[in-house]
Amino acid sequence: MDEKKVKNLIDRYLDLSMSVQRRGETIIKCRLGDELTNDQHFILRHIRKTNLCTSTELAEVFEVNKSAITAIINRLMEKGLINRKRDENDRRIVYLTLSELGNELFLESEEKIGRFVAEIMVQFEHEEIEAFLNTYEKLNNALLNYKTGD
């Protein structure tokens, strides 16, 4: 492929990626309302998926420093959405779980986001959705395998 075509593809990808990410985050934030930020929602989502995790695990999964996770965790604690539980064998380890209120709010927010995604998905054929998700998973795997700092 010639350089001009490659540059056009890169430009298209970067423009689309930025637009989709920004617009998607804005719409999701509107759907979530003032109860949760997007980051808080995704933190609750991870805790719900794993049932319990540590702040160190969250920092690794979300690829942010631990102080950023601590700030989010503290806000979620203040709202009564998560619980902290010390490991019985090693008191230095603190596990995070969803509180009953956190679980309820998470389910409500997932429903709101699910309705939004469903509204968008009806504009595509099933095969298009499958092809897109397969390609997106391939992109995700390529990014996960990419060595940063190169």
Buried (B, 14 or more C-beta within 10 A) or exposed (E): EEEEEEEEEEEEEEEEEEEEEEEBEEBBBEBBEEEBBBBBBBBBBBBBEBEEBBBEBBBEBBEBEEEEBEEBBEBBBEBEBBBEEEEEEEEEEBBBBBBEEBBEBBEBBBEBBEEBBEEEEEEEEEEEEEEEEEEEEEEEEEEEEEEEEE
